[in-house]
């Protein structure tokens, strides 16, 4: 190969080559060599051969018979009826609607491998990558709030990786860099959240098909190159009934679209589009619970919020068996007590919600059912005078192998080997029997 030339003609040719590569014009190595440039010369000028880019090779096109076509893979789900295993989705809403909190809740549910989301929808564990393209400081507070609320350590969420940057999806080089970063992670992410779309499409005309078409093509390329689903966090227009802000063709490219809306303090996430499967038009209500993280250097509180799911109102979901849920709450109380963790009605609620039992009202109803069935009794706390009404009694599963002490006496090491008797209303301590009977007749004893 000829050495690199330095004439004005060669410099002009190399500049033309650089422009051609940037515009994705196919340039072969022979064409590069024809103007006296080898790979080293190209790299020195910041130019890369198109064949070195990370665009995946596409499989050859082919038609197959009906019998073979019908044997294709069935639709899979990350969250049944909410988030399919697909290529592209979007979560959108007005500023302040809670859409980023909602996205974090879904991302953490998948990364933690929880069995259910919102207490009703079945989940599959997934490795998650999250592009925090704006407000990284506030986003860190939101993660801190989630960890504190759910009593988690950082190392208990190993399947979540994050990026504090805004890759440009309108620039092929920016897309390449993002693909390389995803491939460089140890976790091989299955879902990529991009928060927000506007921050990764700088200078784009949101209403223009050309700009937004390029952004969607970049998302598709990332999805194919990394075998993952891309979920965009974006805004709605001034008129929320018209959907995602900008070009109308965005919706057509999505496999799922979720609208997060705030009205008079109540927040709702509605599945406004679900390309395949059941779940479109289902709604999920939630609220934002304030969390205090600490204080700043001036002594002011540092706060954030976490999602608190409400009882599902709009979703057509077959409720799980009540007997199965009662058993789950009973076993949860037993397991927690065996570890030395005693719960009141107030403290068992978030634990049971986290375990996928349902909303807080559902948990309370199930506990009252267990008390009415004489499977759980109240255990008066020694410091009950100092407690709020709902915290004045421990909940104790009757007939379990968990340690027990005398009524109103704290558990100590000497009593840890003693097993409780099987509950019998005729022989039980009067205070226990009275409380159980009052719950069985529908009266409150808390």
C-alpha positions, -999 to 999 in steps of 0.1 A, spaced: 0 0 0 12 35 -8 24 57 20 0 85 31 2 114 7 4 150 20 -7 170 -11 -37 193 -9 -56 169 -32 -50 141 -7 -60 162 23 -92 172 5 -99 136 -4 -94 125 32 -118 152 44 -144 141 18 -139 105 31 -145 117 67 -177 134 56 -188 103 38 -182 80 68 -200 104 91 -230 103 68 -229 65 69 -219 63 32 -204 28 26 -166 32 21 -145 1 13 -109 -4 24 -99 -4 -13 -115 31 -18 -96 43 13 -64 29 -1 -70 45 -35 -63 79 -19 -33 67 0 -49 62 34 -45 30 55 -63 22 87 -37 39 108 -40 71 89 -78 70 92 -76 65 130 -52 94 133 -77 117 116 -106 105 138 -122 85 110 -134 50 114 -142 25 86 -179 17 86 -173 -20 88 -156 -14 122 -188 1 137 -209 -19 161 -240 -23 138 -249 -60 141 -250 -82 110 -286 -90 100 -297 -125 94 -305 -132 57 -341 -128 47 -361 -159 42 -397 -171 40 -408 -202 59 -439 -224 57 -469 -218 80 -461 -250 100 -426 -236 108 -438 -201 114 -464 -212 140 -436 -228 161 -420 -194 169 -414 -184 205 -444 -173 225 -448 -138 239 -427 -134 271 -431 -110 300 -410 -90 324 -442 -81 342 -473 -100 331 -498 -78 315 -476 -47 319 -441 -50 304 -436 -76 276 -402 -89 265 -401 -67 235 -379 -41 218 -392 -7 227 -415 9 253 -422 43 269 -433 57 302 -446 93 298 -463 120 317 -463 157 327 -434 170 349 -442 162 385 -465 133 376 -442 107 392 -431 90 360 -394 87 371 -404 73 405 -427 49 387 -398 38 364 -374 34 393 -400 12 410 -403 -11 380 -365 -12 375 -359 -21 411 -386 -48 410 -370 -65 380 -334 -61 393 -344 -75 427 -362 -105 412 -394 -99 432 -422 -123 424 -449 -97 419 -452 -60 410 -479 -38 426 -490 -69 446 -508 -85 417 -487 -88 386 -463 -117 382 -427 -107 375 -396 -124 360 -362 -113 373 -341 -92 349 -308 -75 347 -313 -38 343 -292 -9 330 -304 27 336 -292 58 318 -296 88 341 -294 115 315 -306 144 338 -308 152 375 -282 127 387 -281 142 422 -319 140 427 -319 105 412 -293 93 438 -316 106 465 -345 86 450 -324 54 450 -314 62 486 -350 66 495 -360 33 479 -332 14 497 -341 30 530 -379 24 526 -374 -12 517 -346 -18 542 -320 -28 516 -283 -26 512 -266 -16 479 -251 -50 475 -286 -66 476 -294 -52 442 -265 -65 421 -285 -67 388 -288 -29 385 -261 -8 367 -264 29 361 -248 56 338 -246 92 347 -243 106 312 -264 116 282 -253 97 251 -265 114 219 -289 90 201 -289 113 170 -252 108 165 -240 73 152 -209 77 173 -229 83 204 -250 52 197 -218 32 192 -204 44 225 -236 34 243 -236 0 227 -200 -5 237 -208 6 273 -237 -19 275 -215 -47 262 -188 -38 286 -210 -44 317 -206 -77 335 -244 -82 338 -255 -83 301 -286 -62 307 -320 -73 295 -338 -39 300 -324 -4 294 -341 26 308 -333 60 292 -344 89 314 -352 112 296 -357 110 258 -353 148 254 -318 147 270 -304 121 247 -318 138 215 -302 173 219 -313 198 194 -340 176 179 -372 189 167 -396 167 186 -424 172 161 -402 163 131 -404 128 117 -368 130 105 -352 137 139 -374 114 160 -373 87 133 -335 87 137 -338 85 175 -362 55 172 -339 38 147 -311 43 172 -332 26 199 -340 -3 176 -303 -6 168 -294 -7 205 -321 -33 211 -309 -56 184 -272 -52 191 -275 -59 228 -306 -82 228 -325 -60 253 -356 -39 256 -353 -1 256 -377 19 278 -378 56 272 -389 80 299 -405 111 282 -430 138 285 -466 143 274 -477 174 255 -498 202 269 -529 183 260 -523 149 278 -551 133 258 -529 135 227 -502 112 243 -464 116 241 -451 150 232 -438 154 196 -441 133 165 -472 111 164 -452 83 148 -435 75 181 -465 56 194 -466 34 163 -431 22 170 -437 13 206 -446 -22 219 -459 -8 252 -468 27 263 -476 37 300 -491 70 309 -485 83 344 -510 110 355 -515 130 386 -550 143 396 -558 159 429 -530 141 448 -538 107 433 -515 92 407 -524 66 381 -503 46 356 -524 34 327 -514 10 299 -524 31 270 -508 8 244 -499 -29 245 -491 -43 211 -496 -79 221 -512 -97 250 -538 -88 276 -535 -57 297 -541 -26 276 -563 0 294 -555 -14 328 -547 12 355 -526 11 386 -530 37 413 -501 48 435 -491 76 458 -457 91 467 -446 86 503 -422 112 517 -389 98 530 -364 118 551 -328 108 542 -310 131 567 -300 167 570 -278 190 549 -250 213 562 -276 239 572 -296 215 592 -325 213 567 -340 179 559 -330 161 528 -361 143 515 -373 122 486 -402 100 478 -410 63 471 -440 47 454 -467 33 476 -490 10 455 -527 12 462 -553 -15 457 -555 -21 419 -588 -6 407 -588 -6 369 -569 -38 360 -588 -69 351 -567 -91 372 -579 -124 387 -572 -120 424 -550 -147 440 -566 -172 464 -574 -156 498 -565 -188 515 -531 -188 498 -525 -152 508 -535 -158 544 -511 -187 545 -484 -164 531 -490 -138 558 -490 -164 585 -457 -179 573 -442 -145 570 -450 -137 606 -437 -171 617 -405 -166 597 -399 -131 610 -405 -141 646 -381 -171 643 -355 -144 634 -363 -124 665 -384 -98 646 -417 -91 662 -443 -71 643 -472 -49 650 -499 -43 625 -481 -12 613 -447 -28 608 -459 -60 591 -477 -41 564 -447 -29 544 -430 -63 549 -460 -81 535 -465 -56 507 -428 -61 497 -434 -99 497 -461 -94 471 -492 -100 492 -510 -69 481 -516 -33 493 -515 -23 529 -553 -25 533 -552 -60 519 -525 -70 544 -546 -56 573 -577 -75 562 -557 -107 559 -542 -103 594 -577 -97 608 -589 -129 591 -561 -148 607 -570 -134 641 -607 -144 635 -596 -179 625 -576 -180 658 -543 -185 640 -528 -152 651 -532 -135 685 -522 -101 699 -492 -100 722 -493 -68 743 -460 -49 743 -444 -41 776 -441 -5 766 -476 -3 752 -484 30 770 -457 47 749 -470 34 716 -495 46 691 -527 25 691 -517 3 661 -482 -3 675 -493 -13 710 -496 -50 703 -473 -76 687 -489 -101 663 -481 -137 673 -487 -167 651 -502 -194 673 -490 -230 672 -457 -223 655 -422 -233 664 -411 -197 669 -399 -187 704 -425 -173 728 -425 -156 762 -451 -148 788 -478 -123 778 -463 -88 780 -428 -100 789 -400 -94 765 -383 -124 748 -350 -133 763 -324 -160 758 -337 -182 786 -371 -185 769 -358 -189 733 -359 -227 735 -395 -229 747 -422 -237 721 -457 -223 723 -487 -244 729 -513 -250 701 -539 -224 705 -571 -235 722 -598 -209 730 -609 -229 760 -576 -231 777 -559 -199 763 -550 -170 784 -581 -149 788 -566 -118 772 -557 -137 741 -590 -155 738 -609 -123 743 -590 -105 716 -594 -134 692 -631 -137 698 -636 -100 693 -619 -101 659 -639 -132 650 -671 -112 656 -659 -83 635 -649 -60 664 -615 -43 665 -592 -50 694 -562 -30 683 
